[in-house]
């Protein structure tokens, strides 16, 4: 197993560590566990760029890496979003009380739906022997998702702290909204750009 794949596996192994840190207050009553969780998330997300850079620079791209890398990314992001939904305060702003969680729930559903649709699309492409390259919009989507999750986690200790808490919450929700928009646009663009995957193959004449 080469270095990029080991780095990818590290990202996967960091996911349960991230979960434990997120819920540290349940076990030890630590008020700043979200900052710890944010640090672990940033470290895990950073390995995504590191393993890809090393693999491309030194010609270490492997089938295992192609398989593990996107799975690690999706599991990390999906886990973080689902965990955040268990703490609704992460999405609440005092002057929009009650609506932040509803908005977040819809956005997380959209993000997960996009990932499932694109994953199914890629499976169909593989079945037809079509190679689909990652595009720039997809990379922007990933970066915005990672930033939005990190900001949401970092804002958690300030929830309910008057104007300071609201400022953090607004900043977090703004980046989160941009991430959702980029997620939808990248999904639509990916399918439209590669729409040949959905075309039926001509039937052979008997």
Secondary structure, DSSP 4 states (H G I P E B T S, - for coil): --HHHHHHHHHHHHHHHHHHHHTHHHHH--TTHHHHHHHHHHHHHHHHHHHHHHHHHTT---HHHHHHHHHHHHHHHHHHHHHHHTSGGGG--GGGTTHHHHHHHHHHHHHHHHHHHHHHHHHHHHHTT------HHHHHHHHHHHHHHHHHHHHGGGTTSHHHHHHHHHHHHHHHHHHHHHHHHHHHHHHHHTGGGGSPPPPPP-
